[in-house]
Amino acid sequence: MVDIIDDDDAVRDSTRALLESYGYEVRDHASAEQFLQAPGLKPDCLLVDQHMPGMTGLDLLEHLRSRGDQTPALMMTGRSDPTLEPRAARIGVTLLHKPVPEDQLVLWIERARQTHA
C-alpha cells in the first residue's frame, strides 16, 4: 500500500490513478494532519509533498521517525531549497524534484518498497 500525502487534489488524483494502473493499493490524504489521524493498515511506502499548509512533508516525516516509524518515504518538492536535501538524507528520505516523470516515480516507489521488504 502506498499513502499519498499532498494538498493538491489534482496531484493526488492523478498520482492515485497512475499508481493504481500499476497495481498498487493507494490511500490519499489532503494533509499531514489528516494522514496522522487516519486509521488503518501501515503503508509500504509514503509519497509526501513538502509544501503543504500546516505541517510540511519533512516535518511529518521527522515526526514519524521520532516515533520509530521507519516506513520508506519519498518526498516531492517543486521548490529549490538547499536545506531540504540534508534534512531528508539525515532521516533516510529520498527527495524528488517535481515534475517527476511517471516511470521514474514508479521506479522510486518500487525501490523504496523493496528496501522495506
C-alpha positions as CSV (number, residue, x, y, z in Angstrom):
1,M,0.0,0.0,0.0
2,V,1.2,3.5,-0.9
3,D,-0.1,6.5,1.0
4,I,0.0,9.8,-0.9
5,I,0.0,12.9,1.2
6,D,-0.4,16.1,-0.9
7,D,-2.7,19.1,-0.5
8,D,-3.2,19.4,-4.3
9,D,-6.4,17.5,-5.3
10,A,-5.3,17.2,-8.9
11,V,-1.9,15.8,-8.0
12,R,-3.4,13.3,-5.6
13,D,-6.0,12.2,-8.1
14,S,-3.5,11.8,-11.0
15,T,-0.9,10.1,-8.8
16,R,-3.5,7.7,-7.4
17,A,-4.7,6.8,-10.9
18,L,-1.1,6.2,-12.1
19,L,-0.2,4.0,-9.2
20,E,-3.4,2.0,-9.3
21,S,-2.8,1.4,-13.0
22,Y,0.5,-0.3,-11.9
23,G,-1.5,-2.4,-9.5
24,Y,-0.7,-0.6,-6.2
25,E,-3.2,-0.2,-3.5
26,V,-3.3,3.5,-2.7
27,R,-4.7,5.8,0.0
28,D,-4.5,9.5,-0.2
29,H,-4.6,12.3,2.3
30,A,-5.0,16.1,1.8
31,S,-2.7,17.0,4.7
32,A,-0.1,15.6,7.1
33,E,-2.5,16.1,9.9
34,Q,-5.2,14.1,8.0
35,F,-2.7,11.3,7.5
36,L,-1.8,11.2,11.2
37,Q,-5.5,10.8,12.1
38,A,-6.2,8.1,9.6
39,P,-6.8,4.6,11.0
40,G,-5.9,1.5,9.1
41,L,-3.1,-0.5,7.7
42,K,0.5,0.6,7.8
43,P,1.7,1.6,4.3
44,D,4.7,0.1,2.4
45,C,5.7,3.5,1.2
46,L,4.8,7.1,1.8
47,L,4.8,9.7,-1.1
48,V,4.7,13.1,0.6
49,D,4.6,16.6,-0.8
50,Q,7.0,19.0,1.0
51,H,5.0,22.3,0.8
52,M,1.6,22.0,2.4
53,P,-0.4,24.2,4.7
54,G,0.1,23.3,8.3
55,M,2.7,20.6,8.8
56,T,5.2,20.3,5.9
57,G,6.1,16.9,4.4
58,L,9.5,16.9,6.1
59,D,8.0,17.9,9.5
60,L,5.7,14.9,9.1
61,L,8.5,12.5,8.3
62,E,10.7,13.8,11.1
63,H,7.7,13.3,13.4
64,L,7.2,9.8,12.2
65,R,10.9,8.9,12.6
66,S,11.0,10.3,16.1
67,R,8.2,7.8,17.0
68,G,10.3,5.0,15.5
69,D,8.3,4.7,12.3
70,Q,10.8,3.7,9.5
71,T,8.3,3.4,6.7
72,P,10.1,4.1,3.4
73,A,9.3,7.6,2.2
74,L,9.7,9.7,-0.9
75,M,9.3,13.4,-0.6
76,M,8.5,15.6,-3.6
77,T,9.1,19.3,-3.9
78,G,8.7,21.8,-6.7
79,R,10.8,24.4,-5.0
80,S,14.5,24.8,-4.6
81,D,15.6,24.8,-1.0
82,P,19.2,23.8,-0.2
83,T,18.3,22.9,3.4
84,L,15.9,20.1,2.4
85,E,18.3,17.6,1.0
86,P,20.5,17.3,4.1
87,R,17.4,17.1,6.4
88,A,15.8,14.5,4.2
89,A,19.1,12.5,4.0
90,R,19.5,12.6,7.7
91,I,16.3,10.7,8.3
92,G,16.6,8.4,5.3
93,V,14.1,10.1,3.0
94,T,14.6,10.3,-0.8
95,L,13.9,13.8,-2.2
96,L,12.4,14.0,-5.6
97,H,12.2,17.3,-7.6
98,K,8.9,18.0,-9.5
99,P,8.0,17.3,-12.1
100,V,8.9,13.6,-11.7
101,P,8.4,11.5,-14.8
102,E,5.8,8.8,-14.2
103,D,8.1,5.9,-15.0
104,Q,10.7,7.3,-12.6
105,L,8.2,7.8,-9.8
106,V,7.1,4.2,-10.1
107,L,10.7,3.1,-10.1
108,W,11.5,5.1,-7.0
109,I,8.4,3.7,-5.2
110,E,9.4,0.2,-6.1
111,R,12.9,0.8,-4.8
112,A,11.6,2.2,-1.5
113,R,9.2,-0.7,-1.1
114,Q,11.9,-3.3,-1.7
115,T,14.2,-1.7,1.0
116,H,11.3,-2.2,3.4
117,A,10.5,-5.8,2.5
